[in-house]
């Protein structure tokens, strides 16, 4: 059902997302780190490349990680002693949640939630079985989570504070804890070494996020959005959190609600994006489903089997019934033509407010999934008009443009570059550049000085899709450089790198 739903909620007219293109191009430049993300996604991208590099496989892996998250929770409920109903209820709760939206996109988020869920899975096993060897599972989950997305560090801090705040601090008194820490450090050390050698670009990326992407976030908005992620199964989550926080039966697991609250507080303080905290919820849902199952089985109100079965059926159907009406609004379900002719009520839910704080016809993620094929076609057209003699380079304004052209181009061997994000380190300037194809966002105009550097200039066209975030992006043909282009590009690259690399002095 997870795989089926992931395909059903995306209309075929939507293309890949701008962030996905960057991750896919990392397969050609394997390293232990990148400017914005750790290396795990690049390994996955290499696998996608081996499988054919098609949209099917790009959408397959987020769905797979989402399905694995449900499977881990299914196993966790089983560890607690839950029956088939409890397992099914937890699975339905995760299926009818924000995970559907998140698992649409090939980004680190899907693996991030899986790793957070695995941390809690081994934590529950550690408490339940009192087996210190589960620290190794926690360490591995944190290590792969860290190599996938740095935000898992917030969970690590929240978990440490949660353990210290409860009697379960005794779990730290074990030689396995020390070995687990050493394993964690050993696994992440190549990435830390890469960061050190490259001037800690992660710090620059975090500063960029806080200034431009998180600046319009509010702490109240962050907390309010938490209610939406699992709203169809909110009753399960409330029961689970209440049981963990107040029931004597679960006093050994009290550190889980402490970890939840403390990690959420850290995210709130730093005005993080709301979805960063989604990984905290599956374990709470697992306990809620188990507690509900136990209540139905042991309550005197439901001694008759028929009453039990009716209630169980109702509880399984309720999340589905609450989730289905929202599906067309929170996913790219409608065709762009349908959105233009009969706009859905995105604004009523605040879904069409972008990171710049303004409202648009489509949610930002959806607008980032349109116009790319049109852009690549224009670049192919420009390339076909270039003379065979001399080298032609394609340079774009941002990583979305460069990655989309590289993915959708029909021209064999064509590679687009940009001085944005990781592409900054991927320029190939060993051979002189004779001709340029420039892809410029609508706010970045081509100057007369740039045009005069070449013998001929043509405007090939621009992206016209009315709903695309890249609407107005232009493609320029520049033939026959009058001056050496490579030194100019090299100087621009050096200046741009200074913004990312923090010198030790």
C-alpha positions as CSV (number, residue, x, y, z in Angstrom):
1,X,0.0,0.0,0.0
2,X,2.9,2.4,0.8
3,X,4.4,2.0,-2.7
4,X,1.0,2.2,-4.4
5,X,0.1,5.4,-2.6
6,X,3.4,7.1,-3.2
7,X,2.7,6.8,-7.0
8,X,-1.0,7.6,-6.8
9,X,-0.5,11.0,-5.1
10,X,1.8,12.4,-7.7
11,X,0.2,13.5,-11.0
12,X,2.4,12.3,-14.0
13,X,2.7,15.9,-15.3
14,X,4.9,16.8,-12.3
15,X,8.6,16.2,-12.9
16,X,11.4,15.7,-10.3
17,X,12.1,18.3,-7.6
18,X,15.1,20.8,-7.8
19,X,16.8,19.2,-4.8
20,X,16.6,15.8,-6.3
21,X,18.7,16.8,-9.3
22,X,21.6,18.0,-7.1
23,X,21.6,14.7,-5.2
24,X,21.5,12.7,-8.4
25,X,24.5,14.5,-9.8
26,X,26.5,13.7,-6.7
27,X,26.8,10.2,-8.1
28,X,29.4,11.5,-10.6
29,X,31.4,13.2,-7.8
30,X,31.6,10.8,-4.9
31,X,33.2,12.2,-1.8
32,X,33.0,12.0,2.0
33,X,31.0,15.2,2.1
34,X,29.3,18.0,0.2
35,X,28.5,21.6,0.9
36,X,24.9,20.9,2.1
37,X,24.6,17.2,2.9
38,X,26.8,14.3,4.1
39,X,27.7,11.5,1.7
40,X,25.0,8.8,2.1
41,X,22.6,10.3,-0.6
42,X,25.4,10.2,-3.1
43,X,25.9,6.4,-2.6
44,X,22.1,5.9,-3.1
45,X,22.4,8.1,-6.3
46,X,25.1,5.9,-7.6
47,X,22.8,2.9,-7.2
48,X,20.0,4.8,-9.0
49,X,22.6,5.5,-11.8
50,X,23.4,1.7,-12.1
51,X,19.6,0.9,-12.2
52,X,19.1,3.2,-15.2
53,X,18.7,6.7,-13.7
54,X,15.0,7.0,-14.4
55,X,12.3,8.8,-12.6
56,X,10.9,5.4,-11.5
57,X,14.0,4.6,-9.4
58,X,14.3,8.2,-8.1
59,X,10.8,7.8,-6.7
60,X,11.3,4.2,-5.6
61,X,13.9,4.7,-2.9
62,X,12.0,7.4,-0.8
63,X,9.0,5.0,-0.9
64,X,11.2,2.1,0.1
65,X,12.6,4.0,3.1
66,X,9.1,5.0,4.1
67,X,8.0,1.4,3.9
68,X,11.0,0.3,6.0
69,X,10.0,2.9,8.6
70,X,6.6,1.3,8.9
71,X,8.2,-2.1,9.1
72,X,10.5,-1.1,12.0
73,X,7.5,0.3,13.9
74,X,5.6,-3.0,13.2
75,X,8.5,-4.9,14.7
76,X,8.7,-2.5,17.6
77,X,5.0,-3.0,18.5
78,X,5.7,-6.7,18.3
79,X,8.6,-6.3,20.8
80,X,6.2,-4.6,23.2
81,X,3.9,-7.6,22.9
82,X,1.4,-6.1,20.6
83,X,-1.0,-8.3,18.6
84,X,-1.9,-8.1,14.9
85,X,-4.4,-5.2,15.6
86,X,-1.8,-3.1,17.4
87,X,0.7,-3.6,14.6
88,X,-1.9,-2.8,11.9
89,X,-3.1,0.3,13.8
90,X,0.5,1.6,14.0
91,X,1.0,0.9,10.3
92,X,-2.2,2.6,9.2
93,X,-1.2,5.6,11.4
94,X,2.1,5.9,9.7
95,X,0.6,5.3,6.3
96,X,-2.0,8.0,6.6
97,X,0.5,10.7,7.7
98,X,2.9,13.4,6.5
99,X,5.3,10.6,5.6
100,X,3.4,10.2,2.3
101,X,4.3,13.8,1.4
102,X,7.9,13.4,2.6
103,X,8.5,10.1,0.8
104,X,7.5,11.7,-2.5
105,X,10.9,13.4,-2.8
106,X,14.4,11.9,-3.2
107,X,16.0,13.9,-0.3
108,X,17.8,12.9,2.9
109,X,14.5,13.3,4.8
110,X,13.2,9.7,4.2
111,X,16.4,8.1,5.4
112,X,16.6,10.6,8.3
113,X,13.2,9.5,9.7
114,X,14.1,5.8,9.2
115,X,17.3,6.3,11.2
116,X,15.5,8.2,14.0
117,X,13.0,5.3,14.2
118,X,15.8,2.8,14.4
119,X,17.4,4.7,17.3
120,X,14.2,4.4,19.2
121,X,13.7,0.8,18.2
122,X,17.1,-0.2,19.7
123,X,16.5,2.1,22.7
124,X,13.3,0.2,23.5
125,X,15.1,-3.1,23.1
126,X,17.8,-1.9,25.4
127,X,15.3,-0.9,28.1
128,X,13.1,-4.0,27.6
129,X,15.8,-6.6,27.4
130,X,18.4,-4.9,29.6
131,X,21.0,-6.0,26.9
132,X,23.8,-3.4,26.6
133,X,24.6,-4.8,23.1
134,X,21.7,-2.7,21.8
135,X,24.0,0.3,22.3
136,X,25.7,-0.9,19.1
137,X,22.5,-0.7,17.2
138,X,21.9,2.8,18.5
139,X,25.4,3.8,17.5
140,X,25.0,2.4,14.0
141,X,21.7,4.2,13.6
142,X,23.1,7.5,14.7
143,X,26.2,7.0,12.5
144,X,24.3,6.3,9.3
145,X,21.8,9.0,10.3
146,X,24.7,11.5,10.7
147,X,26.2,10.4,7.3
148,X,22.8,11.1,5.8
149,X,21.7,14.3,7.5
150,X,23.3,16.3,10.3
151,X,20.0,17.2,12.0
152,X,20.1,13.8,13.8
153,X,22.6,15.6,16.2
154,X,19.6,17.3,17.7
155,X,18.1,13.9,18.5
156,X,21.4,12.8,20.0
157,X,21.5,15.8,22.4
158,X,17.8,15.4,23.2
159,X,18.3,11.7,24.0
160,X,21.4,12.4,26.2
161,X,19.5,15.0,28.2
162,X,16.4,12.6,28.4
163,X,18.6,9.8,29.8
164,X,20.2,12.1,32.3
165,X,16.8,13.4,33.4
166,X,15.5,9.9,34.3
167,X,16.6,6.9,36.4
168,X,17.6,5.3,33.1
169,X,20.9,7.1,33.4
170,X,22.2,3.8,34.8
171,X,22.1,2.6,31.2
172,X,25.2,4.8,30.6
173,X,27.2,2.7,33.0
174,X,28.4,0.1,30.6
175,X,31.5,-0.7,28.7
176,X,29.3,-1.2,25.6
177,X,28.5,2.6,25.7
178,X,32.2,3.4,25.3
179,X,32.6,0.9,22.5
180,X,29.4,2.3,20.8
181,X,30.8,5.8,21.0
182,X,34.0,4.7,19.4
183,X,32.1,2.9,16.6
184,X,30.1,6.1,16.0
185,X,33.2,8.3,15.8
186,X,35.0,5.8,13.6
187,X,32.1,5.7,11.1
188,X,31.6,9.4,10.9
189,X,35.3,10.4,11.0
190,X,35.8,10.4,7.2
191,X,33.0,13.0,6.9
192,X,34.4,15.1,9.7
193,X,37.9,15.0,8.1
194,X,36.3,16.1,4.8
195,X,34.6,19.0,6.6
196,X,37.9,20.0,8.2
197,X,39.9,19.9,5.0
198,X,37.2,22.0,3.2
199,X,36.9,24.7,5.8
200,X,33.7,23.4,7.5
201,X,31.2,24.3,4.8
202,X,28.4,22.8,7.0
203,X,28.7,25.9,9.2
204,X,28.3,28.2,6.3
205,X,25.3,26.1,5.1
206,X,23.7,26.4,8.6
207,X,24.3,30.1,8.6
208,X,22.7,30.4,5.1
209,X,19.6,28.4,6.3
210,X,19.2,30.6,9.3
211,X,19.4,33.8,7.3
212,X,17.3,32.9,4.2
213,X,15.2,29.8,4.7
214,X,14.5,29.8,8.4
215,X,14.3,33.6,8.8
216,X,10.5,33.6,8.1
217,X,9.8,30.6,10.4
218,X,8.1,31.3,13.7
219,X,8.4,29.2,16.8
220,X,4.6,29.2,17.3
221,X,4.2,28.1,13.6
222,X,6.7,25.3,14.2
223,X,4.7,24.0,17.1
224,X,1.3,24.4,15.4
225,X,2.5,22.4,12.4
226,X,3.4,19.5,14.6
227,X,-0.3,18.8,15.0
228,X,-0.7,18.3,11.3
229,X,1.8,15.6,10.6
230,X,-0.2,12.8,12.2
231,X,-3.5,14.5,12.6
232,X,-5.6,11.5,11.3
233,X,-4.1,9.4,14.1
234,X,-3.7,12.2,16.7
235,X,-5.7,10.2,19.2
236,X,-3.2,7.4,19.0
237,X,-0.3,9.7,19.5
238,X,-2.0,11.4,22.5
239,X,-2.7,8.1,24.1
240,X,0.9,6.9,23.5
241,X,2.5,10.1,24.8
242,X,0.2,10.2,27.9
243,X,0.9,6.5,28.7
244,X,4.7,7.0,28.4
245,X,4.7,10.2,30.4
246,X,2.3,9.3,33.2
247,X,1.6,5.5,33.4
248,X,3.6,3.5,36.0
249,X,3.5,0.6,33.5
250,X,5.8,2.6,31.2
251,X,8.0,4.3,33.8
252,X,11.1,2.5,32.4
253,X,10.4,4.2,29.1
254,X,10.0,7.7,30.6
255,X,13.1,8.9,28.9
256,X,11.2,8.7,25.5
257,X,8.8,11.5,26.2
258,X,11.6,13.4,27.8
259,X,13.7,13.0,24.6
260,X,10.6,14.1,22.6
261,X,10.1,17.3,24.6
262,X,13.7,18.3,24.8
263,X,14.5,17.6,21.1
264,X,11.3,19.5,20.1
265,X,12.4,22.4,22.4
266,X,15.8,22.5,20.7
267,X,14.2,22.7,17.2
268,X,11.8,25.3,18.4
269,X,14.5,27.5,19.8
270,X,16.5,27.4,16.5
271,X,13.3,28.0,14.5
272,X,13.8,24.9,12.5
273,X,11.5,23.7,9.7
274,X,8.6,21.8,11.2
275,X,9.3,18.5,9.4
276,X,12.7,18.2,11.0
277,X,10.9,16.7,14.0
278,X,8.8,14.1,12.2
279,X,11.2,11.3,13.3
280,X,10.1,11.8,16.9
281,X,6.6,10.6,16.3
282,X,6.6,7.0,15.0
283,X,7.8,5.5,18.3
284,X,5.0,7.5,20.2
285,X,2.5,6.1,17.7
286,X,3.8,2.6,18.4
287,X,3.2,2.9,22.1
288,X,-0.2,4.5,21.5
289,X,-1.3,1.6,19.2
290,X,-0.1,-1.0,21.7
291,X,-1.9,0.8,24.6
292,X,-5.2,1.0,22.7
293,X,-5.0,-2.7,21.8
294,X,-4.4,-3.6,25.4
295,X,-7.3,-1.5,26.6
296,X,-9.7,-3.1,24.2
297,X,-8.5,-6.6,25.0
298,X,-8.7,-6.1,28.8
299,X,-11.6,-3.6,29.3
300,X,-14.8,-5.0,30.8
301,X,-16.7,-2.8,28.3
302,X,-15.5,-5.0,25.4
303,X,-15.8,-8.5,26.7
304,X,-17.9,-9.6,23.7
305,X,-15.8,-10.4,20.6
306,X,-18.2,-8.6,18.3
307,X,-17.8,-5.4,20.3
308,X,-14.0,-5.7,20.2
309,X,-14.0,-6.3,16.4
310,X,-16.3,-3.4,15.7
311,X,-14.2,-1.0,17.7
312,X,-11.0,-2.3,16.2
313,X,-12.5,-1.9,12.7
314,X,-13.6,1.6,13.5
315,X,-10.1,2.6,14.8
316,X,-8.5,1.2,11.7
317,X,-10.9,3.0,9.4
318,X,-10.9,6.4,11.2
319,X,-7.3,7.5,10.2
320,X,-8.0,6.5,6.6
321,X,-11.3,8.5,6.6
322,X,-9.6,11.6,8.0
323,X,-6.6,11.4,5.7
324,X,-8.3,10.8,2.3
325,X,-10.0,14.2,1.9
326,X,-6.6,16.0,2.5
327,X,-4.7,13.9,-0.1
328,X,-5.4,16.2,-3.1
329,X,-4.3,19.3,-1.1
330,X,-1.1,18.1,0.5
331,X,0.3,16.3,-2.5
332,X,0.9,17.2,-6.2
333,X,-2.3,15.2,-7.0
334,X,-4.0,17.5,-9.4
335,X,-2.7,18.3,-12.9
336,X,-1.1,21.8,-13.3
337,X,-4.0,22.5,-15.8
338,X,-6.6,21.7,-13.1
339,X,-4.7,23.9,-10.7
340,X,-4.8,26.8,-13.1
341,X,-8.5,26.4,-14.1
342,X,-9.9,25.5,-10.6
343,X,-7.3,26.3,-7.9
344,X,-7.5,24.0,-4.9
345,X,-7.8,25.6,-1.4
346,X,-4.1,25.6,-0.7
347,X,-4.3,29.1,0.8
348,X,-6.8,28.0,3.5
349,X,-4.3,25.6,4.9
350,X,-1.3,27.9,4.4
351,X,0.3,25.4,2.1
352,X,1.1,27.9,-0.7
353,X,3.3,30.2,1.5
354,X,6.9,29.9,0.3
355,X,10.0,30.3,2.3
356,X,10.1,34.0,1.3
357,X,6.9,34.5,3.3
358,X,4.8,35.2,0.2
359,X,1.8,33.3,-1.2
360,X,1.8,31.7,-4.6
361,X,-0.7,29.5,-6.7
362,X,1.1,26.3,-5.7
363,X,3.0,25.1,-2.7
364,X,6.7,25.7,-3.2
365,X,7.7,22.0,-3.4
366,X,5.1,21.5,-6.2
367,X,6.3,24.6,-8.1
368,X,9.8,23.2,-7.9
369,X,8.6,20.1,-9.9
370,X,7.6,22.0,-13.0
371,X,9.4,23.5,-16.0
372,X,12.6,21.5,-16.0
373,X,12.0,19.5,-19.2
374,X,11.1,22.7,-21.0
375,X,14.4,24.2,-19.8
376,X,16.4,21.2,-20.9
377,X,14.8,21.3,-24.3
378,X,15.8,24.9,-24.8
379,X,19.4,24.0,-23.8
380,X,19.5,21.1,-26.3
381,X,18.2,23.5,-29.0
382,X,21.0,25.9,-28.2
383,X,23.6,23.2,-28.2
384,X,22.5,21.9,-31.5
385,X,23.1,25.4,-33.1
386,X,26.7,25.5,-31.8
387,X,29.6,24.9,-34.2
388,X,31.2,21.6,-33.9
389,X,34.7,23.2,-33.5
390,X,35.5,24.4,-30.0
391,X,34.2,23.6,-26.6
392,X,30.7,24.6,-25.4
393,X,30.0,24.9,-21.7
394,X,26.6,25.3,-20.1
395,X,26.5,27.5,-17.0
396,X,23.4,28.0,-14.9
397,X,22.3,30.3,-12.1
398,X,21.4,27.6,-9.6
399,X,21.8,23.9,-8.9
400,X,18.3,23.1,-9.8
401,X,18.8,24.3,-13.3
402,X,22.1,22.5,-13.8
403,X,20.9,19.2,-12.3
404,X,17.6,19.3,-14.3
405,X,19.5,19.9,-17.6
406,X,21.9,17.0,-16.8
407,X,19.0,14.7,-16.0
408,X,16.6,15.6,-18.8
409,X,19.0,16.5,-21.7
410,X,18.7,14.5,-24.9
411,X,22.2,15.6,-26.0
412,X,24.8,12.9,-25.4
413,X,27.7,14.2,-23.2
414,X,26.2,17.5,-22.4
415,X,27.0,18.7,-18.8
416,X,25.7,21.8,-17.1
417,X,27.5,23.6,-14.3
418,X,26.8,26.4,-11.9
419,X,28.6,28.4,-9.2
420,X,25.9,27.4,-6.8
421,X,26.1,24.6,-4.2
422,X,28.4,21.6,-4.8
423,X,28.7,22.3,-8.5
424,X,31.2,25.0,-7.6
425,X,33.7,22.2,-7.0
426,X,32.8,20.2,-10.2
427,X,33.9,22.6,-12.9
428,X,36.1,21.1,-15.6
429,X,38.3,23.9,-16.9
430,X,41.3,21.9,-18.2
431,X,40.3,22.7,-21.8
432,X,39.6,26.2,-23.0
433,X,35.9,27.3,-23.3
434,X,35.0,28.7,-26.7
435,X,31.2,29.0,-26.5
436,X,28.7,29.4,-23.7
437,X,25.1,28.5,-23.1
438,X,23.9,30.6,-20.2
439,X,20.8,29.7,-18.2
440,X,19.7,32.7,-16.2
441,X,16.9,33.1,-13.7
442,X,14.4,35.9,-14.4
443,X,16.0,38.2,-11.8
444,X,19.5,37.8,-13.3
445,X,19.8,39.6,-16.6
446,X,22.6,39.2,-19.2
447,X,24.7,42.4,-19.4
448,X,26.0,44.1,-22.5
449,X,29.6,43.5,-21.2
450,X,29.0,39.7,-21.1
451,X,27.4,39.8,-24.6
452,X,30.4,41.8,-26.0
453,X,32.8,39.0,-24.9
454,X,31.4,36.9,-27.8
455,X,31.0,37.2,-31.5
456,X,27.3,36.3,-31.5
457,X,24.5,36.2,-29.0
458,X,21.0,34.8,-29.3
459,X,18.1,34.5,-26.9
460,X,17.0,30.9,-27.4
461,X,13.9,31.2,-25.3
462,X,12.6,31.1,-21.7
463,X,10.6,28.9,-19.4
464,X,6.9,29.7,-19.9
465,X,5.2,27.2,-17.6
466,X,2.8,29.5,-15.6
467,X,3.2,27.5,-12.3
468,X,6.9,26.7,-12.4
469,X,9.1,28.4,-9.9
470,X,11.6,28.8,-12.7
471,X,9.1,30.7,-14.9
472,X,10.9,33.4,-16.8
473,X,14.3,31.6,-16.8
474,X,16.1,32.4,-20.0
475,X,18.5,30.4,-22.2
476,X,21.2,32.3,-24.1
477,X,23.5,31.3,-27.0
478,X,27.0,32.9,-26.9
479,X,29.3,31.8,-29.8
480,X,32.9,32.5,-30.3
481,X,34.7,34.0,-27.2
482,X,36.8,37.1,-28.1
483,X,38.8,36.8,-24.9
484,X,39.9,33.8,-22.7
485,X,36.9,32.6,-20.8
486,X,38.6,30.2,-18.4
487,X,40.5,32.8,-16.3
488,X,37.3,34.7,-15.7
489,X,35.5,31.5,-14.6
490,X,38.4,30.5,-12.4
491,X,38.4,33.9,-10.6
492,X,34.6,33.7,-10.1
493,X,35.0,30.2,-8.7
494,X,37.7,31.3,-6.3
495,X,35.6,34.2,-5.0
496,X,32.6,32.0,-4.5
497,X,34.5,29.3,-2.7
498,X,35.7,32.0,-0.1
499,X,32.0,32.3,0.9
500,X,31.9,28.5,1.8
501,X,35.3,27.8,3.2
502,X,36.2,29.1,6.6
503,X,39.9,29.7,6.9
504,X,41.5,28.7,10.2
505,X,42.9,32.2,10.7
